[in-house]
C-alpha cells in the first residue's frame, strides 16, 4: 500500500491569571501506511499542517496572493512587478493558489475516510477531528472558487481511487459544497467553551464565522444592482517633474454581478449572512480587545477576537514563516537598530482614509525607523514634515513629536522604502529572524461584526441601530468617531471602507472589491500609484490563471480562465 507522510503538530495551552499562552510542539516525521493510522487527532494534524507548510504559508505565496493585488498595497517594483502589477503568471508562487488548497483537500479527503473507518477510536475525538477536516475542506474550496471560478471537485482522495482528471463544477455548485462542508463542521466541532477544546484549532465558532462570510460573498456577488462609493482615484500628479501626492477622492461605482452567481436570490443570502453572524455575536465566545495595540501581541494570540489564525513556530524550517519579515521588517541581527525587509505595505491613500487620532494609524503604523545601513532615522508619513522639522509647534504637533520620537534630523521621501509598515506584523516571538512565528489572522471578530452590519443594512434597506452598533464597537475601540445617520448606499460604502481600515493586509481587500463587482473601476481609477506600481486591470484579472501544468494534464478542464 502506498505510504503517506504526515506531520503531527500538537497544540496545548496553559491558563495563567493574566493571559492564555499557547505553545506548539513538533513531533518528528512519521512514515505510516493508512492501515496504521488509528488516532483521529493525528490525521487532523496532517491536514492542519498543510497551512504552515511550503504548500501554502511558509514561503509567502499565501497570504501574498491575497494582498499584493489591491488598491491599498504598495512597495518596491521588484516585489510588486508581477502579481501586484497584474502580471500573475510571472509570479514564482502563482501556482500555489491552486496547488495549496488542493493539497489541503486531498489530505482532508484521505483523513475523513480514515477516521470514518476507525472502529476503536474515541467517539468524541473522531467527531471533533472530522469537524476540523470538513472545516478545512470547505475553506479550501472557498479559496478556490473565489479565485478561479468554476473548479474541479474531488469527493475522495486520488490515492483512494479518485480520477485525477475532473471537469470543472459550476460556481454555484462549488459554493453549495462549501456550505455543506461548513455545516458539517458546525455540527461536529467543539466550541471554544467546551471541555477539551485546544487553542489554535478550528472551532464551531470559526465554522459559523466562515459560513457567514461565504453567505455574504454570495449575496454581494449576486446583487444585480447598487452603488458603492470608494475613496481613491489618482495617487499623485506631476508638478515640475516631481510627484505631488493627491488626497483620495470619493468615487461612486456601479456594481456588476460576479460571474457564476447570476440569478441567486441575493436577499436570501444577505439574510443568511446576517443571521449566522448574529449567532456568532450572541454566543459570547469572542470580544474586542480594548485597544488596537492589544490585538497584536504574542500573549493575545488565539483568544479574544482571534477566531482562527495560522499557527507557527519561530525559526522552525517546517512551521516558521516570512510574513513579518516581508510586511514590517526584522531587526538586522548584525546591525541592532536597522530594519531589514518590510517590502509589502500600505499606500498613502490608505493612510489618509483615517481620522487623525485613529489608533490604527497612530499606533498601528510604524512612524520612525532606521534602514539601508545609514545612521539617520526615517519617518512616515511624509506629510509629517512640518512636525518633524519643528515648523509646526501646535499642541497637536508637539504631542505627535513626543509620541513618535521625531527629531529634526530625521529624513523622509516619496519612495518605495517609506511605505505604511503595519505594526500588527510585529507580533512575533523574536524579531531578528527570517522564519518568524506570526500567526496570520484568518478570521477575526471585527470581520464578523462588519459582516453583520453589511448584511443587515441590505436586509433592512438601510442601517439599523444594531448595524451601527456593530460598526461603532470597532470604531470606539480604535478611538475613532462613531458612524452617524446614513442611507443604505452610504452605510454600505462606509462598512466597506471600515473593512479596508480594520482588516488591512489580512487577505480581504481584493476579495471585497471582487465580490461587490467594483474591482476593475477602483483599480483603474488609480492607474499607477506613488511607487509606480501599476494598478490598471482588465476583465481577465477578475480570476487567477489556472496553472499551465494543470491545463496540460487535465484534458477535462476545458482550457484556462478567459484571457490567460
C-alpha positions in Angstrom: 0.0 0.0 0.0 1.3 3.4 -0.9 2.9 5.2 2.0 1.9 8.7 3.0 3.8 11.3 5.1 2.0 13.1 7.9 3.4 15.8 10.1 1.9 15.9 13.6 1.6 19.3 15.2 0.1 19.3 18.6 -1.4 22.3 20.4 -1.5 22.8 24.1 -2.5 25.7 26.3 -1.9 26.8 29.9 -4.1 29.3 31.6 -2.5 32.0 33.7 -4.2 34.6 35.7 -3.5 37.3 33.2 -3.4 35.7 29.8 -3.6 32.5 27.8 -0.3 31.2 26.4 -0.4 28.7 23.7 2.6 26.7 22.5 3.3 24.2 19.8 5.3 21.1 19.8 6.7 19.4 16.7 6.6 15.7 16.5 9.2 14.1 14.2 8.1 12.9 10.7 6.3 9.6 10.8 6.1 7.3 7.8 2.9 5.3 8.1 0.6 3.2 5.9 -3.1 4.1 6.0 -4.0 1.0 8.0 -1.6 2.1 10.7 -3.4 5.3 11.4 -5.6 4.9 14.4 -5.5 8.3 16.0 -8.1 10.8 14.6 -6.1 13.8 16.1 -3.0 12.7 14.2 -5.0 12.6 11.0 -6.5 16.0 11.5 -3.0 17.4 12.2 -1.8 16.1 8.9 -4.3 18.4 7.2 -3.8 21.4 9.5 -0.1 21.3 8.9 -0.6 21.9 5.2 -1.3 25.5 6.1 2.1 26.1 7.7 3.9 24.1 5.1 5.6 25.1 1.8 2.3 24.2 0.1 0.8 27.5 1.5 2.2 29.9 4.0 5.8 29.1 4.7 7.5 30.9 1.9 5.0 33.6 1.2 2.6 32.9 -1.7 -0.1 32.8 0.9 -1.0 35.4 2.0 0.8 37.5 -0.7 -1.6 36.3 -3.4 -4.4 37.8 -1.4 -2.8 41.1 -0.6 -0.5 42.3 -3.4 -3.3 42.8 -5.8 -5.4 45.6 -4.3 -5.8 49.3 -4.3 -4.1 49.7 -1.0 -1.0 47.5 -1.2 2.3 49.0 -2.3 6.0 48.6 -2.2 9.2 48.2 -4.4 8.8 47.3 -8.1 10.8 44.0 -7.6 8.1 42.8 -5.2 5.1 44.3 -7.0 6.1 43.9 -10.6 4.2 40.6 -11.1 1.1 39.9 -9.0 1.0 43.5 -7.7 1.0 44.8 -11.3 -1.5 42.3 -12.7 1.2 40.0 -14.2 0.0 37.0 -12.3 1.8 34.3 -14.4 5.2 36.0 -13.8 5.0 35.4 -10.1 7.0 32.4 -8.9 4.3 31.3 -6.4 1.2 31.8 -8.6 0.5 28.1 -8.9 0.4 27.8 -5.1 -3.0 29.5 -5.1 -4.3 26.4 -6.9 -2.0 23.6 -5.6 -2.1 24.6 -1.9 -5.9 24.3 -1.5 -6.0 21.1 -3.5 -3.2 19.6 -1.3 -5.3 20.5 1.7 -8.4 19.0 0.1 -6.5 15.8 -0.7 -5.4 15.5 3.0 -9.0 16.2 4.2 -10.5 13.6 1.9 -8.0 11.0 3.0 -8.4 11.9 6.6 -12.2 11.7 6.5 -12.2 8.3 5.0 -9.6 7.0 7.5 -11.4 8.4 10.6 -14.7 7.0 9.4 -13.1 3.6 9.2 -11.7 3.7 12.8 -13.7 1.3 14.9 -11.8 1.7 18.2 -11.0 5.4 18.4 -12.8 7.6 21.0 -16.1 8.8 19.5 -15.7 12.4 20.7 -12.2 12.6 19.3 -13.4 11.3 16.0 -16.2 13.8 15.8 -14.0 16.8 16.5 -11.3 15.6 14.1 -13.9 15.1 11.4 -15.3 18.6 12.1 -11.8 20.1 11.6 -11.4 18.3 8.3 -14.8 19.4 7.0 -14.0 22.9 8.0 -10.6 22.9 6.2 -12.1 21.3 3.1 -14.9 23.9 3.0 -12.3 26.7 3.4 -10.1 25.3 0.7 -13.0 25.2 -1.8 -13.9 28.7 -0.8 -10.4 29.9 -1.6 -10.6 28.2 -5.0 -14.0 29.3 -6.2 -13.5 32.9 -5.4 -10.0 33.0 -7.1 -10.6 30.7 -10.1 -14.4 30.5 -10.5 -15.6 27.0 -11.6 -13.1 24.4 -10.4 -12.8 20.6 -10.2 -14.3 18.9 -7.2 -12.9 15.7 -5.6 -15.1 13.7 -3.3 -12.3 11.4 -2.3 -8.5 11.4 -2.4 -6.7 10.4 -5.6 -4.7 7.9 -3.6 -8.0 6.2 -2.8 -9.2 5.9 -6.4 -10.5 9.3 -7.4 -9.9 10.0 -11.0 -7.2 12.8 -11.2 -8.8 14.3 -14.3 -12.0 16.0 -13.3 -14.1 18.6 -15.2 -14.9 22.0 -13.7 -18.0 22.3 -11.5 -20.2 25.4 -11.9 -19.6 28.2 -9.4 -22.9 27.9 -7.6 -22.4 24.1 -7.1 -18.9 24.7 -5.7 -20.4 27.2 -3.2 -23.1 24.6 -2.3 -20.2 22.2 -1.5 -18.5 24.8 0.7 -21.7 25.4 2.6 -22.4 21.7 3.1 -18.8 21.2 4.5 -19.1 24.1 6.9 -22.5 22.9 8.1 -20.9 19.5 8.8 -18.1 21.3 10.6 -20.5 23.3 12.8 -22.3 20.0 13.7 -19.0 18.3 14.7 -16.6 20.9 16.1 -16.1 21.8 19.7 -17.0 25.3 20.9 -14.1 27.3 22.4 -16.1 26.9 25.7 -16.3 23.1 25.5 -14.1 21.0 27.7 -11.1 19.7 25.8 -11.0 22.4 23.2 -7.4 23.1 22.2 -6.4 26.7 21.3 -5.4 27.3 17.7 -7.7 24.7 16.2 -10.8 25.4 14.2 -13.9 25.7 16.4 -17.6 25.7 15.9 -17.5 29.5 16.1 -14.9 29.5 13.3 -17.1 27.4 11.1 -20.1 29.7 11.8 -18.0 32.8 11.1 -16.7 31.4 7.8 -20.2 30.4 6.8 -21.4 33.9 7.4 -18.5 35.2 5.2 -19.4 32.7 2.5 -23.1 33.7 2.5 -22.1 37.4 2.3 -19.8 36.7 -0.6 -22.6 35.0 -2.5 -25.1 37.8 -1.6 -23.0 40.8 -2.6 -21.7 39.0 -5.6 -25.2 38.2 -6.9 -26.8 41.5 -6.1 -27.9 42.8 -9.6 -27.7 46.5 -8.9 -26.4 49.0 -6.5 -23.6 51.5 -6.0 -20.5 51.7 -3.8 -18.5 54.8 -3.0 -14.8 54.3 -2.6 -12.2 56.8 -1.6 -9.4 56.5 -4.1 -8.5 57.8 -7.6 -5.2 59.1 -8.8 -2.4 58.8 -6.2 -0.3 61.7 -7.5 0.2 64.4 -10.1 3.4 65.6 -11.6 4.3 69.2 -10.9 7.5 70.5 -12.3 8.6 66.9 -12.9 8.0 65.9 -9.3 5.3 63.8 -7.8 2.8 65.6 -5.6 0.5 63.3 -3.6 -3.2 63.7 -4.1 -5.9 63.2 -1.4 -8.2 60.3 -2.0 -11.4 61.3 -3.7 -14.9 59.8 -3.1 -15.8 58.0 -6.4 -19.1 56.2 -6.8 -19.0 53.0 -8.8 -22.0 50.9 -10.1 -21.5 47.3 -9.2 -21.6 44.3 -11.6 -22.6 40.7 -10.8 -19.9 38.2 -10.2 -19.7 35.6 -13.0 -21.3 32.4 -12.0 -23.6 33.9 -9.3 -26.2 35.3 -11.7 -29.8 34.6 -10.7 -29.1 33.8 -7.0 -31.5 35.4 -4.5 -29.2 37.9 -3.0 -31.7 39.0 -0.4 -31.9 35.4 0.9 -28.2 35.1 1.2 -27.8 38.5 2.9 -30.3 37.3 5.5 -28.4 34.1 5.9 -25.2 36.0 6.4 -26.8 38.4 8.9 -28.4 35.6 11.0 -25.2 33.5 11.0 -23.1 36.4 12.1 -25.6 37.2 14.8 -25.3 33.6 16.1 -21.5 34.2 16.5 -22.0 37.6 18.2 -24.7 36.1 20.5 -22.5 33.2 21.5 -20.4 35.4 23.7 -17.3 33.5 22.8 -15.4 36.4 21.2 -14.7 40.0 22.3 -12.8 43.0 21.0 -9.6 43.9 22.8 -9.8 47.4 24.4 -7.2 49.0 22.1 -5.6 48.3 18.7 -2.2 47.6 20.2 -3.6 44.9 22.4 -4.9 43.0 19.4 -1.3 42.4 18.1 0.6 40.9 21.0 2.0 37.4 21.3 0.2 37.0 24.6 -3.2 37.6 23.0 -2.9 35.0 20.2 -5.8 32.6 19.7 -8.1 34.4 22.2 -10.4 37.4 22.4 -11.1 38.5 18.8 -8.8 35.9 17.1 -11.3 33.3 15.9 -8.9 31.3 13.7 -5.3 32.0 12.8 -2.3 30.3 11.2 -0.2 28.5 13.8 3.5 28.8 13.5 6.8 28.2 15.3 9.7 30.7 15.2 12.9 29.6 13.5 11.3 26.3 12.6 12.0 25.2 9.0 8.7 23.4 8.8 6.4 25.7 10.7 8.0 29.2 10.5 7.0 31.9 8.0 8.4 35.1 6.5 5.2 37.2 6.9 6.6 39.6 9.5 9.9 40.0 7.6 8.0 40.9 4.4 5.4 43.1 5.9 7.0 45.0 8.8 10.7 44.0 8.6 13.0 42.3 11.0 15.8 43.8 13.1 19.0 43.1 11.3 21.0 40.9 13.8 24.3 42.4 12.6 23.0 46.0 12.9 21.0 46.1 16.1 19.0 49.2 15.2 18.4 48.6 11.5 15.3 47.3 9.9 15.6 44.8 7.0 12.6 43.8 4.9 9.2 45.5 5.2 8.6 45.3 1.4 4.8 45.0 1.5 3.0 47.9 3.0 0.0 50.3 2.5 -0.3 53.3 0.3 -0.7 57.0 1.2 -4.3 56.9 0.1 -5.0 54.1 2.6 -3.3 56.1 5.4 -5.3 59.2 4.5 -8.6 57.4 4.9 -8.3 57.6 8.7 -9.2 60.3 11.2 -6.1 61.9 12.7 -6.3 60.1 16.1 -7.4 56.7 14.9 -5.2 54.2 16.7 -4.9 52.1 13.5 -2.5 54.8 12.2 -1.2 56.4 15.4 -0.3 53.0 17.0 -0.8 50.7 14.0 1.7 52.2 11.6 5.5 52.4 12.1 6.4 56.1 12.1 10.2 56.1 12.7 12.9 53.6 12.0 16.4 53.1 10.6 17.2 51.2 7.4 19.6 50.9 4.4 22.6 50.8 6.8 22.6 54.5 7.4 22.7 56.4 10.7 19.6 58.6 10.2 16.1 57.8 11.2 13.4 57.7 8.5 9.9 58.9 9.3 6.5 58.2 7.9 4.3 59.8 6.6 6.0 62.4 4.5 3.1 64.8 5.4 4.5 65.0 9.0 7.5 67.0 7.6 6.5 70.3 9.3 6.0 68.4 12.6 9.4 66.6 12.3 11.3 69.8 11.4 9.7 71.8 14.2 7.9 74.2 11.8 4.6 73.2 13.3 4.5 73.9 17.0 0.8 73.5 17.7 -0.1 71.4 20.7 -1.1 68.5 18.4 2.3 68.7 16.7 4.2 68.8 20.0 2.3 65.7 21.2 3.0 63.9 17.9 6.7 64.6 18.2 6.8 63.3 21.7 4.8 60.2 20.8 6.8 59.1 17.8 10.2 60.5 19.0 10.6 62.6 15.9 13.9 64.7 15.7 14.7 67.5 13.2 17.5 65.3 11.7 15.0 62.6 10.7 14.6 62.2 6.9 11.9 61.0 4.5 11.0 61.0 0.9 8.3 59.7 -1.5 9.8 56.3 -2.4 9.1 52.6 -2.0 11.1 52.2 1.2 9.0 54.6 3.1 5.6 53.0 3.0 2.9 52.2 5.5 4.5 49.4 7.6 1.8 47.9 9.7 2.8 47.2 13.3 0.3 44.3 13.6 3.1 42.2 12.0 5.4 42.9 14.9 3.5 40.2 16.9 6.3 37.6 16.8 8.4 36.0 19.5 11.7 37.0 18.0 12.1 40.0 15.6 15.6 39.3 14.4 14.9 36.1 12.4 13.8 35.3 8.9 11.4 32.5 9.7 9.2 34.0 12.4 6.0 32.9 14.1 3.5 35.4 13.0 0.0 34.0 13.5 -1.7 35.3 10.4 -5.3 36.1 11.1 -7.7 34.0 9.0 -10.8 35.0 10.9 -11.2 37.9 13.4 -14.2 39.0 15.3 -14.3 42.5 13.7 -14.8 40.7 10.4 -18.0 39.1 11.9 -19.2 42.4 13.3 -18.8 44.0 9.8 -20.4 41.1 8.1 -23.4 41.5 10.3 -23.5 45.3 9.7 -23.2 44.9 5.9 -25.8 42.2 5.6 -28.3 43.8 8.0 -28.1 47.1 6.0 -29.1 45.2 2.8 -31.8 43.1 4.5 -33.3 46.2 6.2 -33.0 48.6 3.2 -30.8 50.8 5.4 -28.8 50.8 8.6 -30.5 49.8 11.8 -29.4 50.6 15.3 -27.9 47.1 15.5 -25.8 47.6 12.3 -24.5 50.9 13.5 -23.7 49.5 16.9 -21.7 46.6 15.3 -19.5 49.1 13.4 -19.2 51.5 16.3 -17.8 48.8 18.6 -14.8 48.7 16.3 -14.5 52.4 15.9 -14.7 53.1 19.6 -12.0 50.6 20.3 -9.8 52.4 17.8 -10.5 55.9 19.1 -12.4 56.9 16.0 -15.7 58.8 15.9 -18.9 56.8 15.7 -20.8 56.4 12.4 -23.9 58.6 12.3 -27.0 58.8 10.2 -26.5 57.4 6.7 -28.7 56.0 4.0 -28.4 52.5 2.7 -25.8 53.2 -0.1 -23.8 55.5 2.2 -23.7 52.9 5.0 -22.8 50.1 2.6 -19.9 52.2 1.4 -18.9 53.1 4.9 -18.8 49.5 6.0 -16.6 48.5 3.1 -14.2 51.4 3.9 -14.2 50.2 7.6 -13.3 46.7 6.4 -10.5 48.4 4.4 -9.2 50.1 7.5 -9.6 47.4 10.1 -8.6 44.3 8.1 -5.7 45.9 6.1 -3.3 43.3 4.7 -5.2 40.5 6.3 -6.2 38.9 2.9 -9.6 40.6 2.4 -9.4 43.7 0.3 -9.1 42.2 -3.2 -11.9 39.9 -2.5 -14.1 42.6 -1.1 -13.7 44.6 -4.3 -14.3 41.5 -6.4 -17.5 40.3 -4.6 -19.0 43.8 -4.9 -18.2 43.9 -8.6 -16.1 47.1 -8.3 -12.6 45.7 -8.6 -11.9 46.9 -12.1 -13.1 50.5 -11.8 -11.5 51.0 -8.4 -8.1 49.8 -9.6 -8.3 51.6 -12.9 -9.2 54.9 -11.1 -5.7 54.7 -9.5 -3.9 53.7 -12.7 -0.4 53.9 -11.1 0.4 54.5 -7.5 3.0 56.7 -5.9 5.6 53.9 -6.0 5.0 53.3 -9.7 3.0 50.1 -9.0 0.7 49.6 -12.0 -2.9 49.2 -10.9 -4.5 49.1 -14.4 -6.6 45.9 -14.8 -8.6 44.1 -17.4 -11.5 41.7 -17.4 -9.1 38.7 -17.2 -7.8 39.9 -13.8 -11.2 39.0 -12.1 -9.9 35.4 -12.0 -6.5 33.9 -11.4 -4.9 31.8 -14.2 -5.1 28.0 -13.7 -1.6 26.5 -13.6 -0.4 25.6 -17.1 0.7 22.2 -15.9 -2.9 21.6 -14.8 -4.4 22.8 -18.1 -2.0 20.5 -20.0 -2.5 17.5 -17.7 -6.3 17.7 -17.2 -8.0 17.2 -20.5 -11.4 17.7 -18.9 -10.7 21.2 -17.5 -11.6 22.9 -20.8 -8.8 25.4 -21.0 -7.6 28.3 -18.9 -9.6 31.1 -17.5 -10.5 33.9 -20.0 -7.6 35.9 -21.1 -4.9 33.6 -19.7 
